[in-house]
Amino acid sequence: MPQPDHISIYDLPDPADLDDDMRRYFEVCQEKLGLVPNVLRSFSRNQEKLRGFIQYYNTLMLAPSGLSKLEREMVAVVVSSANRCFYCLVAHGQAVRALSGDPHLGEMLVMNYRVAPVSARQRAMLDFAWTLTTTPWEVEAPHRAALFDAGLTEAEIFDLADVIGFFNMTNRFAIASDMMPNPSYHAMNR
């Protein structure tokens, strides 16, 4: 049974009616990814917010960091698992499959990240992501110390907290707007 056939609850502009820069950005996405992610289509309802989202996402997830792109995507999946965000689980689960070359890793992170065969460093990051998402009021010095003990630097902990916070926000936006992942994500990198 296929997922629902909508992008989100919002009336969205036709991509041809977007400002030139955003229309071109959608064209680049189509060329590079073979699709325009539905999160971008949803944000196109407000092009200023779309521009801000794109800039923040690209800096957070694609710019140089002590966290690898795979690690950032793994964190996105674990946060989304805690929040049960269908859109992000599907979209970022696919990114984990693509970056890791492992069709199973994304599924393990979705269902129970603790069964995934990851490094001690990655386990500490994922444990922190889970706790900061599910019980943020419980995060104290020992939680941060566990990250340092696992070898993360202060800059990496900053980036980790940034990724966790961003995906908690986007999960809530996706859930509130009944955002559906692009159907093609389901079959990619299997």
N, CA, C and O of each residue as an XYZ file, in Angstrom:
760
protein
N       0.843     -1.172      0.000
C       0.000      0.000      0.000
C       0.893      1.241      0.000
O       1.729      1.387      0.892
N       0.741      2.123     -0.959
C       1.596      3.309     -1.022
C       1.246      4.333      0.050
O       0.149      4.325      0.608
N       2.196      5.205      0.323
C       1.965      6.288      1.276
C       0.947      7.266      0.701
O       0.669      7.211     -0.497
N       0.386      8.151      1.507
C      -0.540      9.161      0.993
C       0.085      9.961     -0.153
O       1.303     10.121     -0.224
N      -0.753     10.445     -1.024
C      -0.308     11.048     -2.280
C      -0.212     12.572     -2.225
O      -0.457     13.230     -3.236
N       0.133     13.142     -1.092
C       0.269     14.595     -1.007
C       1.674     14.938     -0.537
O       2.401     14.078     -0.040
N       2.049     16.202     -0.698
C       3.353     16.663     -0.221
C       3.234     17.112      1.225
O       4.024     16.701      2.075
N       2.254     17.950      1.504
C       1.976     18.414      2.867
C       0.573     19.026      2.859
O      -0.120     18.995      1.842
N       0.169     19.577      3.988
C      -1.174     20.151      4.081
C      -1.283     21.501      3.395
O      -2.389     22.005      3.202
N      -0.158     22.095      3.023
C      -0.161     23.456      2.509
C      -0.460     23.523      1.017
O      -0.123     22.615      0.257
N      -1.098     24.618      0.616
C      -1.203     24.946     -0.799
C       0.166     25.464     -1.215
O       0.646     26.465     -0.683
N       0.788     24.784     -2.160
C       2.151     25.130     -2.543
C       2.179     25.774     -3.919
O       1.397     25.410     -4.797
N       3.076     26.726     -4.105
C       3.164     27.363     -5.414
C       3.711     26.391     -6.459
O       4.453     25.461     -6.142
N       3.335     26.625     -7.681
C       3.930     25.882     -8.787
C       5.402     26.275     -8.838
O       5.711     27.466     -8.789
N       6.320     25.312     -8.936
C       7.745     25.674     -8.988
C       8.067     26.695    -10.082
O       9.007     27.476     -9.933
N       7.315     26.701    -11.161
C       7.547     27.671    -12.233
C       7.250     29.096    -11.784
O       7.719     30.049    -12.404
N       6.476     29.252    -10.713
C       6.119     30.578    -10.216
C       7.045     31.095     -9.124
O       6.832     32.189     -8.601
N       8.069     30.326     -8.773
C       9.011     30.758     -7.742
C       9.928     31.854     -8.287
O      10.049     32.033     -9.499
N      10.569     32.580     -7.375
C      11.577     33.557     -7.773
C      12.681     32.839     -8.539
O      12.870     31.632     -8.381
N      13.403     33.576     -9.362
C      14.417     32.973    -10.232
C      15.429     32.127     -9.464
O      15.762     31.022     -9.891
N      15.925     32.641     -8.323
C      16.945     31.896     -7.579
C      16.395     30.580     -7.025
O      17.090     29.564     -7.033
N      15.174     30.597     -6.555
C      14.591     29.379     -5.992
C      14.204     28.396     -7.100
O      14.344     27.185     -6.933
N      13.728     28.905     -8.207
C      13.421     28.031     -9.341
C      14.698     27.347     -9.810
O      14.698     26.148    -10.091
N      15.778     28.102     -9.894
C      17.062     27.527    -10.314
C      17.541     26.500     -9.278
O      18.068     25.452     -9.649
N      17.363     26.790     -8.000
C      17.770     25.837     -6.960
C      17.011     24.523     -7.113
O      17.600     23.449     -6.986
N      15.729     24.597     -7.380
C      14.933     23.388     -7.599
C      15.429     22.631     -8.829
O      15.455     21.400     -8.834
N      15.822     23.364     -9.869
C      16.360     22.712    -11.069
C      17.665     21.986    -10.759
O      17.893     20.879    -11.247
N      18.519     22.603     -9.951
C      19.779     21.967     -9.556
C      19.499     20.704     -8.733
O      20.149     19.677     -8.929
N      18.544     20.781     -7.823
C      18.168     19.588     -7.052
C      17.723     18.470     -7.991
O      18.136     17.321     -7.836
N      16.895     18.806     -8.949
C      16.396     17.805     -9.896
C      17.550     17.188    -10.672
O      17.577     15.976    -10.888
N      18.506     18.018    -11.095
C      19.663     17.524    -11.845
C      20.552     16.629    -10.994
O      20.950     15.553    -11.440
N      20.870     17.059     -9.769
C      21.809     16.342     -8.911
C      21.187     15.148     -8.195
O      21.814     14.096     -8.076
N      19.954     15.313     -7.721
C      19.323     14.288     -6.893
C      18.300     13.448     -7.655
O      17.941     12.352     -7.226
N      17.840     13.965     -8.773
C      16.771     13.296     -9.504
C      15.394     13.613     -8.940
O      14.403     13.001     -9.336
N      15.330     14.567     -8.020
C      14.070     14.966     -7.390
C      14.266     16.286     -6.659
O      15.392     16.705     -6.393
N      13.167     16.922     -6.344
C      13.176     18.084     -5.456
C      12.598     17.576     -4.138
O      11.419     17.226     -4.084
N      13.404     17.527     -3.074
C      12.882     17.013     -1.807
C      11.607     17.744     -1.379
O      11.510     18.967     -1.482
N      10.650     16.981     -0.904
C       9.368     17.560     -0.514
C       9.487     18.569      0.618
O       8.616     19.427      0.764
N      10.530     18.490      1.416
C      10.712     19.505      2.455
C      10.936     20.868      1.797
O      10.447     21.881      2.297
N      11.667     20.901      0.688
C      11.874     22.162     -0.020
C      10.580     22.636     -0.659
O      10.262     23.825     -0.632
N       9.842     21.708     -1.229
C       8.545     22.067     -1.808
C       7.641     22.656     -0.721
O       6.948     23.645     -0.962
N       7.643     22.053      0.475
C       6.804     22.567      1.560
C       7.238     23.962      1.994
O       6.396     24.835      2.207
N       8.542     24.178      2.127
C       9.030     25.491      2.529
C       8.842     26.537      1.432
O       8.924     27.733      1.709
N       8.592     26.110      0.187
C       8.422     27.073     -0.899
C       7.192     27.947     -0.698
O       7.020     28.947     -1.394
N       6.351     27.582      0.234
C       5.178     28.398      0.570
C       5.601     29.784      1.047
O       4.860     30.754      0.891
N       6.797     29.870      1.631
C       7.373     31.132      2.081
C       8.833     31.144      1.615
O       9.696     30.520      2.233
N       9.095     31.851      0.529
C      10.417     31.769     -0.087
C      11.536     32.336      0.785
O      12.673     31.874      0.683
N      11.255     33.306      1.625
C      12.295     33.811      2.532
C      12.688     32.727      3.532
O      13.872     32.538      3.811
N      11.703     32.016      4.070
C      12.008     30.915      4.983
C      12.694     29.772      4.243
O      13.571     29.111      4.799
N      12.300     29.538      2.998
C      12.968     28.519      2.181
C      14.441     28.860      2.017
O      15.299     27.992      2.180
N      14.742     30.104      1.699
C      16.148     30.516      1.554
C      16.914     30.301      2.864
O      18.036     29.795      2.855
N      16.309     30.684      3.976
C      16.954     30.487      5.271
C      17.159     29.016      5.582
O      18.214     28.624      6.082
N      16.153     28.200      5.288
C      16.249     26.759      5.520
C      17.388     26.163      4.701
O      18.198     25.399      5.226
N      17.453     26.506      3.428
C      18.492     25.976      2.544
C      19.873     26.369      3.055
O      20.774     25.535      3.135
N      20.030     27.636      3.399
C      21.341     28.109      3.857
C      21.761     27.403      5.144
O      22.907     26.974      5.277
N      20.837     27.286      6.084
C      21.166     26.642      7.364
C      21.448     25.154      7.163
O      22.434     24.630      7.683
N      20.583     24.475      6.409
C      20.766     23.045      6.169
C      22.103     22.780      5.491
O      22.843     21.893      5.917
N      22.424     23.529      4.448
C      23.667     23.287      3.717
C      24.888     23.534      4.586
O      25.871     22.799      4.496
N      24.837     24.561      5.427
C      25.945     24.817      6.349
C      26.050     23.702      7.387
O      27.143     23.224      7.690
N      24.927     23.301      7.916
C      24.896     22.287      8.974
C      25.306     20.901      8.482
O      26.095     20.217      9.134
N      24.773     20.490      7.338
C      24.915     19.100      6.905
C      25.976     18.869      5.833
O      26.444     17.742      5.672
N      26.363     19.897      5.104
C      27.281     19.694      3.982
C      28.632     20.386      4.148
O      29.608     19.979      3.519
N      28.706     21.416      4.974
C      29.954     22.156      5.151
C      30.957     21.318      5.954
O      30.567     20.370      6.636
N      32.228     21.663      5.874
C      33.232     20.934      6.659
C      32.904     20.947      8.149
O      32.435     21.946      8.695
N      33.161     19.818      8.784
C      32.903     19.645     10.213
C      33.758     18.483     10.689
O      34.160     17.635      9.892
N      34.032     18.443     11.970
C      34.693     17.271     12.541
C      33.797     16.050     12.525
O      34.273     14.923     12.663
N      32.493     16.269     12.357
C      31.541     15.168     12.196
C      31.436     14.873     10.708
O      31.259     15.785      9.900
N      31.541     13.625     10.354
C      31.410     13.271      8.940
C      29.977     13.490      8.474
O      29.062     13.604      9.290
N      29.787     13.549      7.168
C      28.431     13.677      6.634
C      27.599     12.475      7.067
O      26.424     12.626      7.403
N      28.190     11.293      7.062
C      27.469     10.098      7.511
C      27.067     10.228      8.972
O      25.929      9.920      9.326
N      27.976     10.677      9.824
C      27.628     10.825     11.244
C      26.487     11.814     11.433
O      25.597     11.580     12.251
N      26.499     12.903     10.698
C      25.418     13.886     10.817
C      24.085     13.278     10.366
O      23.046     13.528     10.978
N      24.121     12.484      9.301
C      22.892     11.820      8.838
C      22.432     10.761      9.834
O      21.231     10.588     10.042
N      23.376     10.050     10.452
C      23.011      9.064     11.470
C      22.297      9.743     12.632
O      21.296      9.231     13.134
N      22.805     10.881     13.055
C      22.171     11.642     14.135
C      20.774     12.081     13.703
O      19.828     12.004     14.487
N      20.639     12.543     12.456
C      19.321     12.951     11.952
C      18.331     11.800     12.050
O      17.175     12.006     12.420
N      18.772     10.593     11.722
C      17.873      9.434     11.769
C      17.506      9.089     13.209
O      16.344      8.792     13.488
N      18.461      9.120     14.120
C      18.160      8.768     15.512
C      17.212      9.799     16.142
O      16.277      9.424     16.851
N      17.445     11.079     15.889
C      16.521     12.105     16.386
C      15.128     11.861     15.804
O      14.126     11.921     16.516
N      15.083     11.586     14.507
C      13.790     11.368     13.839
C      13.113     10.095     14.314
O      11.884     10.016     14.329
N      13.895      9.099     14.701
C      13.324      7.880     15.270
C      12.668      8.186     16.610
O      11.553      7.740     16.883
N      13.366      8.948     17.440
C      12.793      9.319     18.742
C      11.500     10.101     18.563
O      10.559      9.942     19.340
N      11.455     10.947     17.537
C      10.276     11.782     17.287
C       9.245     11.107     16.388
O       8.148     11.634     16.198
N       9.585      9.953     15.837
C       8.703      9.217     14.915
C       8.277     10.081     13.734
O       7.102     10.137     13.372
N       9.261     10.752     13.146
C       9.012     11.624     12.001
C       9.170     10.825     10.711
O      10.286     10.538     10.278
N       8.051     10.474     10.110
C       8.050      9.652      8.904
C       8.889     10.277      7.793
O       9.712      9.596      7.181
N       8.687     11.567      7.527
C       9.428     12.211      6.443
C      10.935     12.037      6.641
O      11.625     11.531      5.756
N      11.436     12.450      7.788
C      12.885     12.450      8.006
C      13.459     11.040      8.139
O      14.601     10.804      7.745
N      12.699     10.115      8.678
C      13.183      8.740      8.749
C      13.416      8.180      7.352
O      14.430      7.528      7.102
N      12.492      8.430      6.457
C      12.635      7.914      5.092
C      13.742      8.651      4.353
O      14.617      8.017      3.763
N      13.718      9.979      4.377
C      14.684     10.770      3.619
C      16.105     10.596      4.148
O      17.032     10.395      3.363
N      16.291     10.671      5.455
C      17.639     10.585      6.007
C      18.093      9.143      6.169
O      19.293      8.871      6.193
N      17.148      8.217      6.279
C      17.512      6.795      6.215
C      18.128      6.470      4.869
O      19.087      5.704      4.789
N      17.578      7.053      3.804
C      18.146      6.866      2.466
C      19.542      7.476      2.389
O      20.437      6.885      1.786
N      19.743      8.646      2.989
C      21.063      9.272      2.982
C      22.080      8.405      3.719
O      23.227      8.298      3.285
N      21.675      7.784      4.827
C      22.580      6.880      5.551
C      22.942      5.694      4.656
O      24.107      5.300      4.597
N      21.962      5.126      3.963
C      22.258      4.011      3.045
C      23.239      4.449      1.975
O      24.185      3.724      1.668
N      23.027      5.625      1.402
C      23.887      6.107      0.321
C      25.307      6.374      0.810
O      26.270      5.968      0.161
N      25.444      7.049      1.942
C      26.764      7.425      2.436
C      27.540      6.246      3.016
O      28.767      6.209      2.932
N      26.835      5.290      3.600
C      27.510      4.151      4.248
C      27.724      2.989      3.293
O      28.603      2.156      3.512
N      26.918      2.929      2.229
C      26.965      1.760      1.351
C      26.360      0.533      2.002
O      26.507     -0.580      1.497
N      25.686      0.730      3.116
C      25.105     -0.379      3.884
C      23.584     -0.243      3.890
O      23.051      0.671      4.519
N      22.880     -1.142      3.197
C      21.425     -1.031      3.154
C      20.745     -1.343      4.483
O      19.553     -1.079      4.636
N      21.474     -1.896      5.439
C      20.884     -2.264      6.728
C      21.040     -1.189      7.803
O      20.211     -1.084      8.706
N      22.103     -0.395      7.703
C      22.419      0.553      8.769
C      21.274      1.540      9.018
O      20.901      1.783     10.165
N      20.724      2.099      7.954
C      19.630      3.049      8.124
C      18.442      2.428      8.834
O      17.819      3.064      9.684
N      18.125      1.179      8.487
C      16.990      0.491      9.123
C      17.258      0.241     10.601
O      16.360      0.383     11.430
N      18.486     -0.129     10.933
C      18.818     -0.341     12.348
C      18.673      0.958     13.127
O      18.137      0.962     14.235
N      19.148      2.063     12.552
C      19.050      3.354     13.234
C      17.598      3.780     13.403
O      17.237      4.380     14.416
N      16.772      3.474     12.422
C      15.349      3.815     12.503
C      14.670      3.042     13.629
O      13.936      3.621     14.430
N      14.913      1.750     13.689
C      14.173      0.886     14.615
C      14.746      0.868     16.030
O      14.008      0.961     17.011
N      16.082      0.747     16.122
C      16.735      0.694     17.432
C      18.225      0.906     17.206
O      18.959     -0.047     16.948
N      18.668      2.147     17.302
C      20.057      2.475     16.976
C      21.060      1.661     17.800
O      22.212      1.510     17.394
N      20.637      1.144     18.938
C      21.562      0.419     19.814
C      22.039     -0.911     19.208
O      23.052     -1.458     19.644
N      21.313     -1.432     18.207
C      21.749     -2.677     17.575
C      22.716     -2.429     16.424
O      23.293     -3.377     15.890
N      22.901     -1.185     16.039
C      23.771     -0.863     14.906
C      25.239     -1.043     15.291
O      25.660     -0.614     16.365
N      26.011     -1.674     14.414
C      27.439     -1.856     14.689
C      28.209     -0.567     14.369
O      28.715     -0.397     13.259
N      28.290      0.315     15.331
C      28.954      1.599     15.138
C      30.129      1.718     16.101
O      30.246      0.944     17.051
N      30.996      2.691     15.848
C      32.152      2.913     16.713
C      31.702      3.445     18.077
O      30.567      3.894     18.236
N      32.604      3.388     19.048
C      32.291      3.930     20.381
C      32.000      5.423     20.299
O      31.122      5.926     21.001
N      32.718      6.119     19.463
C      32.477      7.558     19.254
C      31.053      7.787     18.737
O      30.322      8.629     19.259
N      30.671      7.033     17.713
C      29.337      7.188     17.151
C      28.256      6.783     18.144
O      27.199      7.410     18.200
N      28.514      5.740     18.926
C      27.542      5.325     19.941
C      27.328      6.445     20.945
O      26.191      6.722     21.327
N      28.398      7.091     21.375
C      28.266      8.207     22.322
C      27.448      9.344     21.700
O      26.610      9.946     22.371
N      27.690      9.633     20.433
C      26.943     10.689     19.744
C      25.462     10.341     19.659
O      24.603     11.185     19.918
N      25.168      9.098     19.297
C      23.774      8.679     19.145
C      23.067      8.603     20.493
O      21.893      8.959     20.597
N      23.770      8.142     21.526
C      23.192      8.146     22.876
C      22.835      9.575     23.297
O      21.761      9.820     23.847
N      23.746     10.508     23.032
C      23.498     11.900     23.394
C      22.314     12.458     22.604
O      21.475     13.169     23.156
N      22.249     12.131     21.301
C      21.138     12.598     20.466
C      19.808     12.075     20.999
O      18.822     12.810     21.059
N      19.789     10.816     21.381
C      18.551     10.220     21.900
C      18.114     10.909     23.201
O      16.950     11.274     23.365
N      19.061     11.074     24.108
C      18.737     11.673     25.404
C      18.325     13.134     25.248
O      17.338     13.567     25.843
N      19.075     13.895     24.450
C      18.738     15.307     24.270
C      17.381     15.475     23.594
O      16.710     16.488     23.793
N      16.973     14.493     22.799
C      15.674     14.551     22.126
C      14.538     14.085     23.032
O      13.479     14.711     23.075
N      14.755     12.994     23.750
C      13.654     12.392     24.515
C      13.505     12.956     25.920
O      12.389     13.073     26.425
N      14.609     13.304     26.551
C      14.563     13.833     27.923
C      15.600     14.952     28.069
O      16.560     14.804     28.825
N      15.420     16.056     27.362
C      16.449     17.104     27.369
C      16.723     17.686     28.755
O      17.838     18.135     29.024
N      15.741     17.685     29.622
C      15.926     18.233     30.968
C      16.878     17.387     31.814
O      17.355     17.845     32.853
N      17.154     16.172     31.382
C      18.061     15.304     32.129
C      19.522     15.454     31.705
O      20.408     14.919     32.371
N      19.791     16.168     30.616
C      21.163     16.312     30.130
C      21.958     17.168     31.105
O      21.605     18.311     31.395
N      23.040     16.581     31.602
C      23.892     17.248     32.579
C      25.348     16.993     32.229
O      25.653     16.396     31.197
N      26.226     17.440     33.077
C      27.669     17.345     32.839
C      28.133     15.930     32.476
O      28.965     15.799     31.578
N      27.643     14.862     33.124
C      28.112     13.521     32.741
C      27.794     13.145     31.288
O      28.555     12.409     30.660
N      26.692     13.639     30.761
C      26.347     13.365     29.364
C      27.358     14.019     28.429
O      27.788     13.419     27.444
N      27.731     15.252     28.750
C      28.726     15.948     27.931
C      30.100     15.320     28.131
O      30.874     15.211     27.180
N      30.407     14.913     29.336
C      31.694     14.271     29.612
C      31.838     12.977     28.805
O      32.936     12.645     28.358
N      30.745     12.253     28.621
C      30.792     11.013     27.829
C      31.201     11.302     26.389
O      31.869     10.488     25.752
N      30.802     12.448     25.886
C      31.207     12.823     24.528
C      32.696     13.121     24.468
O      33.388     12.665     23.557
N      33.191     13.883     25.435
C      34.635     14.151     25.491
C      35.407     12.845     25.662
O      36.436     12.636     25.020
N      34.903     11.969     26.532
C      35.569     10.680     26.763
C      35.622      9.825     25.502
O      36.538      9.021     25.326
N      34.637     10.002     24.630
C      34.604      9.246     23.372
C      35.480      9.894     22.301
O      35.573      9.392     21.181
N      36.118     11.008     22.648
C      37.064     11.627     21.727
C      36.535     12.811     20.938
O      37.240     13.329     20.072
N      35.315     13.256     21.211
C      34.795     14.415     20.494
C      35.430     15.691     21.039
O      35.668     15.826     22.239
N      35.692     16.600     20.148
C      36.233     17.895     20.536
C      35.083     18.834     20.887
O      33.915     18.529     20.646
N      35.438     19.972     21.457
C      34.429     20.973     21.771
C      33.694     21.417     20.502
O      32.473     21.577     20.522
N      34.421     21.616     19.405
C      33.794     22.022     18.137
C      32.854     20.931     17.620
O      31.794     21.240     17.077
N      33.226     19.679     17.780
C      32.364     18.580     17.334
C      31.106     18.470     18.195
O      30.031     18.154     17.686
N      31.235     18.727     19.480
C      30.062     18.710     20.364
C      29.124     19.862     20.001
O      27.903     19.705     20.029
N      29.692     21.005     19.664
C      28.878     22.133     19.198
C      28.094     21.725     17.951
O      26.885     21.946     17.875
N      28.783     21.130     16.975
C      28.110     20.703     15.738
C      27.073     19.621     16.013
O      25.998     19.624     15.413
N      27.384     18.707     16.906
C      26.440     17.643     17.267
C      25.164     18.238     17.859
O      24.060     17.869     17.459
N      25.315     19.153     18.805
C      24.139     19.788     19.414
C      23.341     20.555     18.368
O      22.111     20.575     18.418
N      24.020     21.176     17.437
C      23.360     21.924     16.369
C      22.532     20.993     15.480
O      21.390     21.310     15.146
N      23.097     19.857     15.098
C      22.366     18.890     14.268
C      21.152     18.355     15.039
O      20.057     18.268     14.484
N      21.340     18.003     16.290
C      20.229     17.491     17.104
C      19.111     18.533     17.195
O      17.943     18.210     16.982
N      19.460     19.752     17.504
C      18.457     20.801     17.621
C      17.734     21.057     16.311
O      16.513     21.219     16.297
N      18.472     21.097     15.211
C      17.865     21.351     13.899
C      16.853     20.272     13.554
O      15.750     20.579     13.102
N      17.214     19.013     13.761
C      16.290     17.952     13.377
C      15.106     17.835     14.327
O      14.038     17.384     13.914
N      15.263     18.220     15.563
C      14.075     18.295     16.421
C      13.107     19.348     15.879
O      11.895     19.137     15.890
N      13.630     20.468     15.411
C      12.773     21.506     14.832
C      12.133     21.007     13.541
O      10.917     21.106     13.382
N      12.931     20.474     12.616
C      12.369     20.072     11.324
C      11.408     18.899     11.475
O      10.429     18.806     10.735
N      11.671     18.005     12.419
C      10.728     16.913     12.671
C       9.368     17.469     13.052
O       8.341     17.007     12.556
N       9.360     18.445     13.918
C       8.096     19.008     14.356
C       7.374     19.731     13.217
O       6.150     19.657     13.103
N       8.137     20.426     12.380
C       7.535     21.079     11.225
C       6.951     20.025     10.271
O       5.828     20.180      9.790
N       7.699     18.972     10.002
C       7.235     17.926      9.085
C       5.992     17.222      9.628
O       5.043     16.971      8.887
N       6.002     16.910     10.907
C       4.852     16.237     11.513
C       3.633     17.164     11.500
O       2.535     16.736     11.142
N       3.816     18.418     11.883
C       2.703     19.368     11.928
C       2.086     19.576     10.552
O       0.881     19.802     10.440
N       2.898     19.501      9.511
C       2.399     19.760      8.154
C       2.047     18.481      7.397
O       1.740     18.534      6.206
N       2.087     17.331      8.075
C       1.777     16.043      7.435
C       2.597     15.862      6.163
O       2.083     15.424      5.134
N       3.872     16.203      6.251
C       4.770     16.130      5.107
C       5.097     14.677      4.778
O       5.430     13.883      5.658
N       4.996     14.355      3.513
C       5.308     13.017      3.028
C       6.650     13.020      2.315
O       6.972     13.972      1.604
N       7.436     11.964      2.498
C       8.706     11.891      1.766
C       8.452     11.632      0.281
O       7.414     11.096     -0.106
N       9.411     12.022     -0.526
C       9.325     11.690     -1.944
C       9.274     10.172     -2.055
O      10.120      9.494     -1.472
N       8.314      9.621     -2.783
C       8.180      8.169     -2.867
C       9.450      7.443     -3.326
O       9.702      6.313     -2.908
N      10.233      8.075     -4.165
C      11.422      7.398     -4.688
C      12.471      7.119     -3.604
O      13.302      6.229     -3.784
N      12.456      7.853     -2.485
C      13.416      7.588     -1.408
C      13.321      6.143     -0.917
O      14.338      5.551     -0.554
N      12.132      5.575     -0.899
C      11.928      4.244     -0.320
C      12.796      3.178     -0.971
O      13.270      2.266     -0.293
N      13.007      3.280     -2.259
C      13.718      2.225     -2.986
C      15.192      2.530     -3.225
O      15.933      1.655     -3.673
N      15.630      3.747     -2.936
C      17.003      4.143     -3.249
C      18.024      3.465     -2.330
O      17.799      3.304     -1.130
N      19.155      3.073     -2.934
C      20.303      2.515     -2.215
C      19.961      1.269     -1.407
O      20.486      1.066     -0.313
N      19.083      0.444     -1.949
C      18.732     -0.805     -1.282
C      19.605     -1.924     -1.803
O      19.469     -3.067     -1.367
